[in-house]
Every structure is written in structure tokens, then in C-alpha cells.
């Protein structure tokens, strides 16, 4: 066997070995954990004073995490194309890969109340079209590691008025 053919075989073997090692260490993305507090809500003004909180673990140290709601088919969000998710919050993890963040009032107004805004950027709650009752998938994604976690937020109908 010529030295050129031997060198090619050695190179191909080395590449295959390295590729095999890399694929074993990479594997599928890790899954983190996500907790929503409270898990069940009624869309009412109290959510602005006591916002929904998201906490998670299993992400990278000091990693930015984006928390989004998966918009289900049949639910429309003003300014959002079908199939797109909406951002609810973002946070930076601590050294252990944990985070805790509250939903901002603007996200609550836009995506839960689905309110209209005046030209002066004041929310018009009288024209709000609250998110319909149901279970909504919430997903947290680590920007650097790609670690994902999901949980469900249940939107309940308001109690009947007496």
C-alpha cells in the first residue's frame, strides 16, 4: 500500500474517531426546570400588582434565559404572526444556573389582557380582549446552552358576577 493511501486512511480514521467522540459528548440538549407562580390565574387588574413569577434551574451559569408563551392555534395576538411565540420575561441566571423573574406589566397587558393602547401609550383596559381560558405552554430557553424547560399556565374564567 502506498504512503499516500495510508495517509488518507489515517486521516479518515482520525476524523471518524473525533466525530464519534464529539457526538457522544454533545448529545441532545439538556432540559431544565420551570416553575410558574401562580400556575392558575384569572386575568384581572390584580395581576399588575402581583405579577406572575417564573423560576427555573438547570441552565448555564450567568446565562440569559428567555421566557415565552407558545401561542396556540386559534388565539390571535395583535402584531404577532401566526406560529410566533410571545416574550413574557427574560432573566440572567446565577452561578448555579438558576433564575427567578416576574412578568413585566407591559407583557401582562399585551399578552394576557391583550389591551389596546392610546396614542399617549396608556393602556385602555376597556378595549382589552383577555386571553381566553385554557392551558398555555410556557417555555424558558437558555440563550447560550439551548437548554429548554416548559410548564403550563392555566387561565381561568373570572367568577360569575352576582
C-alpha positions in Angstrom: 0.0 0.0 0.0 1.4 3.4 -0.9 2.1 6.1 1.6 -0.4 8.4 0.1 -3.2 5.9 0.5 -2.1 5.0 4.0 -2.1 8.8 5.0 -5.6 9.2 3.6 -6.8 6.1 5.6 -5.2 7.5 8.7 -6.8 10.9 8.2 -10.3 9.5 7.6 -9.9 7.2 10.6 -8.9 10.2 12.8 -11.8 12.3 11.6 -14.3 9.4 12.2 -12.9 8.9 15.8 -13.1 12.7 16.6 -16.6 12.9 15.1 -17.7 9.9 17.2 -16.3 11.5 20.4 -17.9 14.8 19.6 -21.3 13.3 19.0 -21.1 11.4 22.3 -20.3 14.5 24.3 -22.8 16.7 22.6 -25.9 14.5 22.8 -29.4 16.0 22.9 -29.9 19.4 24.6 -30.4 19.2 28.3 -33.8 20.0 29.9 -34.1 22.5 32.7 -37.0 23.0 35.1 -39.5 25.8 35.0 -42.0 26.8 37.8 -44.8 29.3 37.4 -46.3 31.0 40.4 -49.2 31.0 40.5 -49.9 28.2 38.0 -53.6 29.3 37.7 -54.7 32.9 37.1 -57.8 34.9 36.4 -57.0 37.9 34.1 -57.9 40.8 36.3 -56.1 44.0 37.4 -54.6 42.4 40.5 -52.1 40.7 38.1 -50.4 44.1 37.6 -49.8 44.4 41.4 -49.0 40.7 42.0 -47.3 39.6 38.7 -46.8 36.0 37.6 -43.3 34.8 38.6 -41.1 32.4 36.7 -38.2 30.4 38.3 -36.0 27.9 36.7 -33.0 25.7 37.1 -30.6 23.6 35.0 -29.4 26.4 32.8 -25.8 27.7 32.4 -24.0 29.9 34.9 -24.8 33.6 34.2 -26.8 32.6 31.1 -29.6 34.7 29.8 -32.9 32.9 29.7 -35.9 34.0 27.6 -39.4 33.0 28.9 -42.1 32.8 26.1 -45.7 31.7 25.7 -46.4 29.4 22.9 -49.4 30.9 21.2 -51.8 28.1 20.4 -53.7 27.8 17.1 -56.9 29.9 17.1 -55.5 32.5 19.5 -54.5 35.8 17.9 -52.1 38.3 19.3 -52.1 41.8 17.8 -48.9 42.4 15.9 -47.7 38.7 16.1 -47.7 36.4 13.1 -49.3 33.0 13.4 -46.9 30.5 14.7 -44.8 33.0 16.6 -44.4 32.9 20.4 -44.6 36.0 22.6 -41.9 37.0 25.1 -43.1 37.2 28.7 -39.8 37.8 30.6 -36.1 37.4 30.5 -33.6 36.8 33.2 -29.9 36.2 33.9 -29.1 33.0 35.8 -26.9 32.9 38.9 -23.7 30.9 39.1 -25.6 27.7 39.7 -27.8 28.2 36.6 -31.0 29.2 38.5 -33.2 32.2 37.8 -36.3 34.0 39.1 -38.1 36.8 37.3 -41.5 38.5 37.4 -43.6 39.2 34.4 -43.4 42.9 33.4 -46.6 44.9 33.4 -46.3 45.6 29.7 -46.1 41.9 28.9 -49.1 41.3 31.2 -51.1 44.0 29.4 -50.0 43.0 25.9 -50.2 39.2 26.1 -52.7 38.4 28.9 -55.1 41.3 28.8 -54.5 41.9 25.1 -55.2 45.5 25.7 -55.3 48.4 23.2 -53.0 51.4 23.7 -53.9 55.1 23.4 -51.7 57.5 21.3 -50.1 58.6 24.6 -49.2 54.9 25.3 -51.7 54.5 28.2 -53.4 51.1 28.3 -57.1 51.1 27.5 -58.4 48.2 29.6 -62.0 48.9 28.4 -61.0 47.7 25.0 -59.0 44.7 26.3 -59.7 41.2 25.0 -58.4 39.0 27.7 -56.7 35.7 26.8 -59.4 33.0 26.7 -59.5 30.4 29.5 -57.3 27.4 28.8 -53.8 25.9 29.5 -50.9 27.7 27.8 -47.5 26.3 27.3 -44.7 28.5 28.7 -41.2 27.8 27.6 -37.8 29.0 29.0 -34.8 28.8 26.8 -31.2 29.4 27.6 -29.6 31.6 25.0 -26.1 30.1 25.2 -26.7 26.4 26.0 -30.1 25.9 24.3 -31.4 24.3 27.5 -35.2 24.4 27.5 -37.8 23.9 30.1 -41.6 24.1 29.9 -44.6 24.4 32.2 -48.2 25.3 31.8 -50.1 28.5 32.9 -53.8 27.9 33.3 -56.0 30.9 32.6 -59.3 30.5 34.4 -62.6 32.3 33.6 -63.5 35.1 36.0 -66.1 34.2 38.6 -69.7 35.0 37.7 -70.9 38.4 38.8 -73.6 38.4 41.4 
